[in-house]
Amino acid sequence: MPQMSPLNWFILLLFFIMTFFLFNMINYYNFMYNPNNKNKQIKYNLKNMNWKW
């Protein structure tokens, strides 16, 4: 592939491996994240917020 001449095959392999791992991590944490499972006590309203906060 002459259009990829500055890139050697090892760097290309590393690029695809890192892309694969990144894609898998994003999918894993996307499906593990559950917004209903968060703590309900960290909920702030404008009425109960102090001015020093």
PDB file of N, H, CA, C and O in Angstrom:
ATOM      1  N   MET A   1       0.836  -1.181   0.000  1.00  0.00           N
ATOM      2  CA  MET A   1       0.000   0.000   0.000  1.00  0.00           C
ATOM      3  C   MET A   1       0.881   1.245   0.000  1.00  0.00           C
ATOM      4  O   MET A   1       1.367   1.647   1.057  1.00  0.00           O
ATOM      5  N   PRO A   2       1.088   1.836  -1.107  1.00  0.00           N
ATOM      6  CA  PRO A   2       1.996   2.992  -1.164  1.00  0.00           C
ATOM      7  C   PRO A   2       1.448   4.234  -0.466  1.00  0.00           C
ATOM      8  O   PRO A   2       2.223   5.081  -0.020  1.00  0.00           O
ATOM      9  N   GLN A   3       0.143   4.352  -0.367  1.00  0.00           N
ATOM     10  H   GLN A   3      -0.486   3.664  -0.729  1.00  0.00           H
ATOM     11  CA  GLN A   3      -0.398   5.547   0.275  1.00  0.00           C
ATOM     12  C   GLN A   3      -0.180   5.535   1.786  1.00  0.00           C
ATOM     13  O   GLN A   3      -0.360   6.558   2.445  1.00  0.00           O
ATOM     14  N   MET A   4       0.208   4.382   2.339  1.00  0.00           N
ATOM     15  H   MET A   4       0.355   3.551   1.804  1.00  0.00           H
ATOM     16  CA  MET A   4       0.475   4.294   3.769  1.00  0.00           C
ATOM     17  C   MET A   4       1.953   4.082   4.029  1.00  0.00           C
ATOM     18  O   MET A   4       2.325   3.438   5.011  1.00  0.00           O
ATOM     19  N   SER A   5       2.771   4.597   3.192  1.00  0.00           N
ATOM     20  H   SER A   5       2.469   5.120   2.395  1.00  0.00           H
ATOM     21  CA  SER A   5       4.206   4.348   3.334  1.00  0.00           C
ATOM     22  C   SER A   5       4.843   4.924   4.598  1.00  0.00           C
ATOM     23  O   SER A   5       5.807   4.321   5.070  1.00  0.00           O
ATOM     24  N   PRO A   6       4.395   6.037   5.192  1.00  0.00           N
ATOM     25  CA  PRO A   6       5.039   6.471   6.435  1.00  0.00           C
ATOM     26  C   PRO A   6       4.704   5.588   7.630  1.00  0.00           C
ATOM     27  O   PRO A   6       5.380   5.643   8.657  1.00  0.00           O
ATOM     28  N   LEU A   7       3.683   4.791   7.498  1.00  0.00           N
ATOM     29  H   LEU A   7       3.134   4.746   6.663  1.00  0.00           H
ATOM     30  CA  LEU A   7       3.217   3.973   8.608  1.00  0.00           C
ATOM     31  C   LEU A   7       3.717   2.548   8.417  1.00  0.00           C
ATOM     32  O   LEU A   7       3.436   1.923   7.395  1.00  0.00           O
ATOM     33  N   ASN A   8       4.441   2.041   9.372  1.00  0.00           N
ATOM     34  H   ASN A   8       4.670   2.548  10.203  1.00  0.00           H
ATOM     35  CA  ASN A   8       4.842   0.646   9.209  1.00  0.00           C
ATOM     36  C   ASN A   8       3.764  -0.277   9.779  1.00  0.00           C
ATOM     37  O   ASN A   8       2.797   0.188  10.383  1.00  0.00           O
ATOM     38  N   TRP A   9       3.932  -1.554   9.588  1.00  0.00           N
ATOM     39  H   TRP A   9       4.717  -1.932   9.098  1.00  0.00           H
ATOM     40  CA  TRP A   9       2.858  -2.492   9.898  1.00  0.00           C
ATOM     41  C   TRP A   9       2.663  -2.679  11.391  1.00  0.00           C
ATOM     42  O   TRP A   9       1.558  -2.986  11.840  1.00  0.00           O
ATOM     43  N   PHE A  10       3.706  -2.501  12.148  1.00  0.00           N
ATOM     44  H   PHE A  10       4.603  -2.251  11.783  1.00  0.00           H
ATOM     45  CA  PHE A  10       3.579  -2.654  13.594  1.00  0.00           C
ATOM     46  C   PHE A  10       2.745  -1.515  14.191  1.00  0.00           C
ATOM     47  O   PHE A  10       1.918  -1.740  15.075  1.00  0.00           O
ATOM     48  N   ILE A  11       2.966  -0.313  13.709  1.00  0.00           N
ATOM     49  H   ILE A  11       3.638  -0.131  12.991  1.00  0.00           H
ATOM     50  CA  ILE A  11       2.176   0.830  14.181  1.00  0.00           C
ATOM     51  C   ILE A  11       0.720   0.673  13.748  1.00  0.00           C
ATOM     52  O   ILE A  11      -0.202   1.019  14.487  1.00  0.00           O
ATOM     53  N   LEU A  12       0.533   0.159  12.569  1.00  0.00           N
ATOM     54  H   LEU A  12       1.281  -0.122  11.968  1.00  0.00           H
ATOM     55  CA  LEU A  12      -0.823  -0.083  12.092  1.00  0.00           C
ATOM     56  C   LEU A  12      -1.523  -1.137  12.951  1.00  0.00           C
ATOM     57  O   LEU A  12      -2.696  -0.985  13.294  1.00  0.00           O
ATOM     58  N   LEU A  13      -0.814  -2.185  13.290  1.00  0.00           N
ATOM     59  H   LEU A  13       0.138  -2.309  13.011  1.00  0.00           H
ATOM     60  CA  LEU A  13      -1.372  -3.212  14.162  1.00  0.00           C
ATOM     61  C   LEU A  13      -1.703  -2.637  15.534  1.00  0.00           C
ATOM     62  O   LEU A  13      -2.763  -2.928  16.088  1.00  0.00           O
ATOM     63  N   LEU A  14      -0.816  -1.833  16.081  1.00  0.00           N
ATOM     64  H   LEU A  14       0.046  -1.596  15.631  1.00  0.00           H
ATOM     65  CA  LEU A  14      -1.088  -1.205  17.374  1.00  0.00           C
ATOM     66  C   LEU A  14      -2.292  -0.271  17.307  1.00  0.00           C
ATOM     67  O   LEU A  14      -3.088  -0.198  18.244  1.00  0.00           O
ATOM     68  N   PHE A  15      -2.411   0.420  16.224  1.00  0.00           N
ATOM     69  H   PHE A  15      -1.765   0.361  15.463  1.00  0.00           H
ATOM     70  CA  PHE A  15      -3.555   1.314  16.055  1.00  0.00           C
ATOM     71  C   PHE A  15      -4.870   0.536  16.054  1.00  0.00           C
ATOM     72  O   PHE A  15      -5.829   0.941  16.711  1.00  0.00           O
ATOM     73  N   PHE A  16      -4.920  -0.567  15.327  1.00  0.00           N
ATOM     74  H   PHE A  16      -4.141  -0.896  14.794  1.00  0.00           H
ATOM     75  CA  PHE A  16      -6.152  -1.351  15.285  1.00  0.00           C
ATOM     76  C   PHE A  16      -6.432  -2.040  16.612  1.00  0.00           C
ATOM     77  O   PHE A  16      -7.592  -2.175  17.002  1.00  0.00           O
ATOM     78  N   ILE A  17      -5.407  -2.472  17.302  1.00  0.00           N
ATOM     79  H   ILE A  17      -4.465  -2.362  16.985  1.00  0.00           H
ATOM     80  CA  ILE A  17      -5.615  -3.095  18.610  1.00  0.00           C
ATOM     81  C   ILE A  17      -6.141  -2.072  19.613  1.00  0.00           C
ATOM     82  O   ILE A  17      -7.055  -2.365  20.383  1.00  0.00           O
ATOM     83  N   MET A  18      -5.567  -0.886  19.601  1.00  0.00           N
ATOM     84  H   MET A  18      -4.824  -0.649  18.976  1.00  0.00           H
ATOM     85  CA  MET A  18      -6.040   0.145  20.526  1.00  0.00           C
ATOM     86  C   MET A  18      -7.460   0.601  20.185  1.00  0.00           C
ATOM     87  O   MET A  18      -8.249   0.906  21.080  1.00  0.00           O
ATOM     88  N   THR A  19      -7.779   0.645  18.911  1.00  0.00           N
ATOM     89  H   THR A  19      -7.139   0.397  18.184  1.00  0.00           H
ATOM     90  CA  THR A  19      -9.147   0.980  18.514  1.00  0.00           C
ATOM     91  C   THR A  19     -10.120  -0.094  18.967  1.00  0.00           C
ATOM     92  O   THR A  19     -11.223   0.212  19.421  1.00  0.00           O
ATOM     93  N   PHE A  20      -9.720  -1.340  18.848  1.00  0.00           N
ATOM     94  H   PHE A  20      -8.824  -1.589  18.479  1.00  0.00           H
ATOM     95  CA  PHE A  20     -10.556  -2.451  19.294  1.00  0.00           C
ATOM     96  C   PHE A  20     -10.793  -2.382  20.800  1.00  0.00           C
ATOM     97  O   PHE A  20     -11.929  -2.530  21.252  1.00  0.00           O
ATOM     98  N   PHE A  21      -9.736  -2.160  21.581  1.00  0.00           N
ATOM     99  H   PHE A  21      -8.814  -2.040  21.213  1.00  0.00           H
ATOM    100  CA  PHE A  21      -9.884  -2.078  23.032  1.00  0.00           C
ATOM    101  C   PHE A  21     -10.728  -0.873  23.446  1.00  0.00           C
ATOM    102  O   PHE A  21     -11.548  -0.965  24.360  1.00  0.00           O
ATOM    103  N   LEU A  22     -10.525   0.223  22.786  1.00  0.00           N
ATOM    104  H   LEU A  22      -9.859   0.297  22.044  1.00  0.00           H
ATOM    105  CA  LEU A  22     -11.307   1.410  23.105  1.00  0.00           C
ATOM    106  C   LEU A  22     -12.787   1.190  22.806  1.00  0.00           C
ATOM    107  O   LEU A  22     -13.645   1.574  23.601  1.00  0.00           O
ATOM    108  N   PHE A  23     -13.081   0.588  21.689  1.00  0.00           N
ATOM    109  H   PHE A  23     -12.384   0.276  21.044  1.00  0.00           H
ATOM    110  CA  PHE A  23     -14.462   0.291  21.327  1.00  0.00           C
ATOM    111  C   PHE A  23     -15.098  -0.654  22.337  1.00  0.00           C
ATOM    112  O   PHE A  23     -16.250  -0.464  22.727  1.00  0.00           O
ATOM    113  N   ASN A  24     -14.350  -1.675  22.764  1.00  0.00           N
ATOM    114  H   ASN A  24     -13.414  -1.829  22.447  1.00  0.00           H
ATOM    115  CA  ASN A  24     -14.897  -2.620  23.732  1.00  0.00           C
ATOM    116  C   ASN A  24     -15.104  -1.989  25.099  1.00  0.00           C
ATOM    117  O   ASN A  24     -16.096  -2.276  25.769  1.00  0.00           O
ATOM    118  N   MET A  25     -14.189  -1.141  25.517  1.00  0.00           N
ATOM    119  H   MET A  25     -13.383  -0.908  24.973  1.00  0.00           H
ATOM    120  CA  MET A  25     -14.360  -0.481  26.815  1.00  0.00           C
ATOM    121  C   MET A  25     -15.546   0.470  26.809  1.00  0.00           C
ATOM    122  O   MET A  25     -16.294   0.548  27.783  1.00  0.00           O
ATOM    123  N   ILE A  26     -15.714   1.187  25.714  1.00  0.00           N
ATOM    124  H   ILE A  26     -15.106   1.124  24.922  1.00  0.00           H
ATOM    125  CA  ILE A  26     -16.851   2.110  25.627  1.00  0.00           C
ATOM    126  C   ILE A  26     -18.161   1.331  25.656  1.00  0.00           C
ATOM    127  O   ILE A  26     -19.107   1.743  26.327  1.00  0.00           O
ATOM    128  N   ASN A  27     -18.229   0.233  24.952  1.00  0.00           N
ATOM    129  H   ASN A  27     -17.460  -0.102  24.407  1.00  0.00           H
ATOM    130  CA  ASN A  27     -19.451  -0.571  24.967  1.00  0.00           C
ATOM    131  C   ASN A  27     -19.694  -1.207  26.323  1.00  0.00           C
ATOM    132  O   ASN A  27     -20.836  -1.277  26.777  1.00  0.00           O
ATOM    133  N   TYR A  28     -18.642  -1.669  26.973  1.00  0.00           N
ATOM    134  H   TYR A  28     -17.715  -1.612  26.604  1.00  0.00           H
ATOM    135  CA  TYR A  28     -18.803  -2.297  28.281  1.00  0.00           C
ATOM    136  C   TYR A  28     -19.347  -1.302  29.297  1.00  0.00           C
ATOM    137  O   TYR A  28     -20.314  -1.596  30.000  1.00  0.00           O
ATOM    138  N   TYR A  29     -18.737  -0.137  29.374  1.00  0.00           N
ATOM    139  H   TYR A  29     -17.953   0.102  28.803  1.00  0.00           H
ATOM    140  CA  TYR A  29     -19.185   0.835  30.365  1.00  0.00           C
ATOM    141  C   TYR A  29     -20.504   1.485  29.975  1.00  0.00           C
ATOM    142  O   TYR A  29     -21.229   1.987  30.834  1.00  0.00           O
ATOM    143  N   ASN A  30     -20.809   1.477  28.721  1.00  0.00           N
ATOM    144  H   ASN A  30     -20.220   1.068  28.023  1.00  0.00           H
ATOM    145  CA  ASN A  30     -22.102   2.004  28.307  1.00  0.00           C
ATOM    146  C   ASN A  30     -23.227   1.077  28.744  1.00  0.00           C
ATOM    147  O   ASN A  30     -24.285   1.553  29.153  1.00  0.00           O
ATOM    148  N   PHE A  31     -23.027  -0.217  28.668  1.00  0.00           N
ATOM    149  H   PHE A  31     -22.167  -0.604  28.336  1.00  0.00           H
ATOM    150  CA  PHE A  31     -24.068  -1.140  29.089  1.00  0.00           C
ATOM    151  C   PHE A  31     -24.060  -1.393  30.589  1.00  0.00           C
ATOM    152  O   PHE A  31     -25.070  -1.834  31.139  1.00  0.00           O
ATOM    153  N   MET A  32     -22.947  -1.127  31.265  1.00  0.00           N
ATOM    154  H   MET A  32     -22.127  -0.769  30.818  1.00  0.00           H
ATOM    155  CA  MET A  32     -22.915  -1.294  32.714  1.00  0.00           C
ATOM    156  C   MET A  32     -23.484  -0.088  33.448  1.00  0.00           C
ATOM    157  O   MET A  32     -23.899  -0.210  34.601  1.00  0.00           O
ATOM    158  N   TYR A  33     -23.512   1.056  32.812  1.00  0.00           N
ATOM    159  H   TYR A  33     -23.175   1.156  31.876  1.00  0.00           H
ATOM    160  CA  TYR A  33     -23.977   2.282  33.461  1.00  0.00           C
ATOM    161  C   TYR A  33     -25.488   2.256  33.610  1.00  0.00           C
ATOM    162  O   TYR A  33     -26.222   2.079  32.638  1.00  0.00           O
ATOM    163  N   ASN A  34     -25.938   2.434  34.844  1.00  0.00           N
ATOM    164  H   ASN A  34     -25.341   2.578  35.634  1.00  0.00           H
ATOM    165  CA  ASN A  34     -27.364   2.465  35.115  1.00  0.00           C
ATOM    166  C   ASN A  34     -27.668   3.737  35.902  1.00  0.00           C
ATOM    167  O   ASN A  34     -27.282   3.836  37.066  1.00  0.00           O
ATOM    168  N   PRO A  35     -28.338   4.698  35.309  1.00  0.00           N
ATOM    169  CA  PRO A  35     -28.574   5.947  36.036  1.00  0.00           C
ATOM    170  C   PRO A  35     -29.555   5.798  37.192  1.00  0.00           C
ATOM    171  O   PRO A  35     -29.552   6.635  38.095  1.00  0.00           O
ATOM    172  N   ASN A  36     -30.385   4.773  37.198  1.00  0.00           N
ATOM    173  H   ASN A  36     -30.387   4.094  36.465  1.00  0.00           H
ATOM    174  CA  ASN A  36     -31.334   4.584  38.293  1.00  0.00           C
ATOM    175  C   ASN A  36     -30.673   4.029  39.543  1.00  0.00           C
ATOM    176  O   ASN A  36     -31.280   4.013  40.614  1.00  0.00           O
ATOM    177  N   ASN A  37     -29.444   3.577  39.415  1.00  0.00           N
ATOM    178  H   ASN A  37     -28.951   3.590  38.545  1.00  0.00           H
ATOM    179  CA  ASN A  37     -28.751   2.951  40.529  1.00  0.00           C
ATOM    180  C   ASN A  37     -27.896   3.952  41.307  1.00  0.00           C
ATOM    181  O   ASN A  37     -27.167   3.558  42.217  1.00  0.00           O
ATOM    182  N   LYS A  38     -27.972   5.212  40.969  1.00  0.00           N
ATOM    183  H   LYS A  38     -28.564   5.532  40.230  1.00  0.00           H
ATOM    184  CA  LYS A  38     -27.169   6.218  41.646  1.00  0.00           C
ATOM    185  C   LYS A  38     -27.750   6.528  43.017  1.00  0.00           C
ATOM    186  O   LYS A  38     -28.896   6.193  43.319  1.00  0.00           O
ATOM    187  N   ASN A  39     -26.935   7.171  43.834  1.00  0.00           N
ATOM    188  H   ASN A  39     -26.004   7.443  43.589  1.00  0.00           H
ATOM    189  CA  ASN A  39     -27.422   7.581  45.145  1.00  0.00           C
ATOM    190  C   ASN A  39     -28.438   8.702  44.993  1.00  0.00           C
ATOM    191  O   ASN A  39     -28.242   9.654  44.237  1.00  0.00           O
ATOM    192  N   LYS A  40     -29.514   8.560  45.723  1.00  0.00           N
ATOM    193  H   LYS A  40     -29.674   7.787  46.337  1.00  0.00           H
ATOM    194  CA  LYS A  40     -30.561   9.573  45.642  1.00  0.00           C
ATOM    195  C   LYS A  40     -30.273  10.753  46.559  1.00  0.00           C
ATOM    196  O   LYS A  40     -30.936  11.784  46.451  1.00  0.00           O
ATOM    197  N   GLN A  41     -29.318  10.632  47.444  1.00  0.00           N
ATOM    198  H   GLN A  41     -28.779   9.794  47.532  1.00  0.00           H
ATOM    199  CA  GLN A  41     -29.057  11.689  48.411  1.00  0.00           C
ATOM    200  C   GLN A  41     -28.226  12.830  47.826  1.00  0.00           C
ATOM    201  O   GLN A  41     -28.115  13.882  48.455  1.00  0.00           O
ATOM    202  N   ILE A  42     -27.655  12.657  46.668  1.00  0.00           N
ATOM    203  H   ILE A  42     -27.746  11.802  46.156  1.00  0.00           H
ATOM    204  CA  ILE A  42     -26.808  13.685  46.069  1.00  0.00           C
ATOM    205  C   ILE A  42     -27.657  14.604  45.177  1.00  0.00           C
ATOM    206  O   ILE A  42     -27.119  15.403  44.410  1.00  0.00           O
ATOM    207  N   LYS A  43     -28.939  14.485  45.282  1.00  0.00           N
ATOM    208  H   LYS A  43     -29.375  13.836  45.904  1.00  0.00           H
ATOM    209  CA  LYS A  43     -29.823  15.281  44.453  1.00  0.00           C
ATOM    210  C   LYS A  43     -29.984  16.675  45.074  1.00  0.00           C
ATOM    211  O   LYS A  43     -30.359  16.800  46.240  1.00  0.00           O
ATOM    212  N   TYR A  44     -29.704  17.701  44.300  1.00  0.00           N
ATOM    213  H   TYR A  44     -29.399  17.599  43.353  1.00  0.00           H
ATOM    214  CA  TYR A  44     -29.770  19.072  44.796  1.00  0.00           C
ATOM    215  C   TYR A  44     -30.876  19.830  44.075  1.00  0.00           C
ATOM    216  O   TYR A  44     -31.018  19.756  42.855  1.00  0.00           O
ATOM    217  N   ASN A  45     -31.637  20.545  44.850  1.00  0.00           N
ATOM    218  H   ASN A  45     -31.522  20.606  45.841  1.00  0.00           H
ATOM    219  CA  ASN A  45     -32.614  21.467  44.276  1.00  0.00           C
ATOM    220  C   ASN A  45     -32.103  22.882  44.453  1.00  0.00           C
ATOM    221  O   ASN A  45     -31.146  23.128  45.187  1.00  0.00           O
ATOM    222  N   LEU A  46     -32.745  23.792  43.783  1.00  0.00           N
ATOM    223  H   LEU A  46     -33.523  23.592  43.187  1.00  0.00           H
ATOM    224  CA  LEU A  46     -32.363  25.192  43.953  1.00  0.00           C
ATOM    225  C   LEU A  46     -32.820  25.715  45.311  1.00  0.00           C
ATOM    226  O   LEU A  46     -32.237  26.658  45.846  1.00  0.00           O
ATOM    227  N   LYS A  47     -33.870  25.101  45.871  1.00  0.00           N
ATOM    228  H   LYS A  47     -34.344  24.335  45.437  1.00  0.00           H
ATOM    229  CA  LYS A  47     -34.396  25.577  47.144  1.00  0.00           C
ATOM    230  C   LYS A  47     -33.508  25.188  48.319  1.00  0.00           C
ATOM    231  O   LYS A  47     -33.343  25.977  49.249  1.00  0.00           O
ATOM    232  N   ASN A  48     -32.930  23.988  48.296  1.00  0.00           N
ATOM    233  H   ASN A  48     -33.063  23.347  47.540  1.00  0.00           H
ATOM    234  CA  ASN A  48     -32.140  23.568  49.446  1.00  0.00           C
ATOM    235  C   ASN A  48     -30.643  23.790  49.250  1.00  0.00           C
ATOM    236  O   ASN A  48     -29.848  23.317  50.062  1.00  0.00           O
ATOM    237  N   MET A  49     -30.248  24.477  48.221  1.00  0.00           N
ATOM    238  H   MET A  49     -30.894  24.861  47.561  1.00  0.00           H
ATOM    239  CA  MET A  49     -28.832  24.797  48.045  1.00  0.00           C
ATOM    240  C   MET A  49     -28.472  26.020  48.862  1.00  0.00           C
ATOM    241  O   MET A  49     -29.194  27.016  48.871  1.00  0.00           O
ATOM    242  N   ASN A  50     -27.366  25.931  49.533  1.00  0.00           N
ATOM    243  H   ASN A  50     -26.779  25.121  49.526  1.00  0.00           H
ATOM    244  CA  ASN A  50     -26.899  27.055  50.326  1.00  0.00           C
ATOM    245  C   ASN A  50     -26.096  27.996  49.434  1.00  0.00           C
ATOM    246  O   ASN A  50     -25.563  27.578  48.406  1.00  0.00           O
ATOM    247  N   TRP A  51     -26.011  29.257  49.823  1.00  0.00           N
ATOM    248  H   TRP A  51     -26.444  29.597  50.658  1.00  0.00           H
ATOM    249  CA  TRP A  51     -25.256  30.201  49.009  1.00  0.00           C
ATOM    250  C   TRP A  51     -23.762  29.952  49.117  1.00  0.00           C
ATOM    251  O   TRP A  51     -23.008  30.369  48.238  1.00  0.00           O
ATOM    252  N   LYS A  52     -23.311  29.279  50.180  1.00  0.00           N
ATOM    253  H   LYS A  52     -23.924  28.940  50.895  1.00  0.00           H
ATOM    254  CA  LYS A  52     -21.887  28.996  50.340  1.00  0.00           C
ATOM    255  C   LYS A  52     -21.445  27.795  49.500  1.00  0.00           C
ATOM    256  O   LYS A  52     -20.249  27.553  49.342  1.00  0.00           O
ATOM    257  N   TRP A  53     -22.374  27.074  48.984  1.00  0.00           N
ATOM    258  H   TRP A  53     -23.346  27.271  49.113  1.00  0.00           H
ATOM    259  CA  TRP A  53     -22.026  25.909  48.202  1.00  0.00           C
ATOM    260  C   TRP A  53     -21.488  26.381  46.869  1.00  0.00           C
ATOM    261  O   TRP A  53     -21.123  25.563  46.026  1.00  0.00           O
TER     262      TRP A  53
END
